[in-house]
Amino acid sequence: MVGSFIDLRADDAVAPHYRDPFGVYLMRGAEMWRLACQVLGKAGGYNKGRSVPFNGPVELNVVPWVAGDLGTSLGTATGAALAFQQEDSDRVCVCTFGDGTANRGDVHEAINLAACWQLPIVYVCQNNGWAISQPVGGYLAGSIAARAAGYGIPGERVDGNDVDAVRSSVAAAVARARAGHGPSLIEARTWRWRGHWAGDEQAYRDAALDPVDVEDPLDLYAHRLLEQGCADLGQLQAIHADVEAEVADAVARAEAAPDAGVDELGVDDVYA
Ligand SMILES: Cc1ncc(C[n+]2csc(CCOP(=O)(O)OP(=O)(O)O)c2C)c(N)n1
């Protein structure tokens, strides 16, 4: 997620997979405590505590989630790219989605249209091996990156655990889109180490089948920083402690904030 979005301009659009929006909002300057308010149904959320909690401040150019219906976000993302093309601007859209989502019809329709119209968009599939309780082998026989050939666009598979690899692959595709050469499809291979949601007991999972040669992206990057002498262990531990304190503060502040009430149920933000 970080490698996909880190190099974009503020006026570029992002259309995040549902695991990504809060990270993207933070990268684009949103306040953590207000995002926590969104999860807790508090009036202080950018969405005023309304559903869907994924929707943050609109001015950050994060394509809003209009439904929890997976695959539809590729349609809105592709629409953003069409708007950029019609404006004659050099803005681009980067869209992330899962390997399960990749099999919705909407995904094919969106990418095909973007390819025909040479829209400025980069599609990044995060293939983490799972769709809730289903292992990827049960719903995907081929390769997502290889589908690109069928659309007539560039496709690439990258190590999704390596933030630098994702970053350079997305940067090349963004440069291409910005120059008017159309969309690309990137498949970032990773692994879902935890349950589908925080309380998922994962009774369906045989941990013995977890890959042994895959490193957690955060560990991999920490090791790289240490090896390259960019940071020492003490600095990395200090960053962890700072982040933990920041998250704890944000959650405590959100918990203490007022709940959304009748004032948040008005028609403002509904009609233009
Ligand atoms: C159209 C649709 N079908 C089913 C669901 C239920 N659902 C929610 S998350 C999910 C798994 C999606 O898997 P993937 O796209 O691989 O994303 P991941 O959870 O692995 O990040 C499913 C099937 C949904 N939200 N929308």
The ligand as a MOL file (V3000), in Angstrom:
LIG
                    3D

  0  0  0     0  0            999 V3000
M  V30 BEGIN CTAB
M  V30 COUNTS 26 27 0 0 0
M  V30 BEGIN ATOM
M  V30 1 C -19.2620 -8.3010 -4.4670 0
M  V30 2 C -18.8340 -8.7600 -3.1210 0
M  V30 3 N -18.8010 -10.0820 -2.8680 0
M  V30 4 C -18.4300 -10.5270 -1.6570 0
M  V30 5 C -18.1090 -9.6360 -0.6640 0
M  V30 6 C -17.7300 -10.1430 0.7060 0
M  V30 7 N -16.3010 -9.9960 0.9130 0 CHG=1
M  V30 8 C -15.8230 -9.0250 1.7130 0
M  V30 9 S -14.1580 -9.0570 1.8060 0
M  V30 10 C -14.0550 -10.3800 0.7680 0
M  V30 11 C -12.6980 -10.9590 0.4000 0
M  V30 12 C -12.0350 -10.1790 -0.6680 0
M  V30 13 O -10.7800 -10.7590 -0.9510 0
M  V30 14 P -9.6540 -9.9310 -1.6530 0
M  V30 15 O -10.2190 -9.0870 -2.7340 0
M  V30 16 O -8.5970 -10.9050 -2.0460 0
M  V30 17 O -9.1390 -8.9420 -0.5360 0
M  V30 18 P -8.3340 -9.2840 0.8240 0
M  V30 19 O -9.3920 -9.4380 1.8930 0
M  V30 20 O -7.5630 -10.5310 0.6150 0
M  V30 21 O -7.4790 -8.0920 1.0670 0
M  V30 22 C -15.3190 -10.7940 0.3780 0
M  V30 23 C -15.5710 -11.9500 -0.5090 0
M  V30 24 C -18.1830 -8.2530 -0.9630 0
M  V30 25 N -17.8770 -7.3220 -0.0580 0
M  V30 26 N -18.5350 -7.8400 -2.2090 0
M  V30 END ATOM
M  V30 BEGIN BOND
M  V30 1 1 1 2
M  V30 2 1 2 3
M  V30 3 2 2 26
M  V30 4 2 3 4
M  V30 5 1 4 5
M  V30 6 1 5 6
M  V30 7 2 5 24
M  V30 8 1 6 7
M  V30 9 2 7 8
M  V30 10 1 7 22
M  V30 11 1 8 9
M  V30 12 1 9 10
M  V30 13 1 10 11
M  V30 14 2 10 22
M  V30 15 1 11 12
M  V30 16 1 12 13
M  V30 17 1 13 14
M  V30 18 2 14 15
M  V30 19 1 14 16
M  V30 20 1 14 17
M  V30 21 1 17 18
M  V30 22 2 18 19
M  V30 23 1 18 20
M  V30 24 1 18 21
M  V30 25 1 22 23
M  V30 26 1 24 25
M  V30 27 1 24 26
M  V30 END BOND
M  V30 END CTAB
M  END
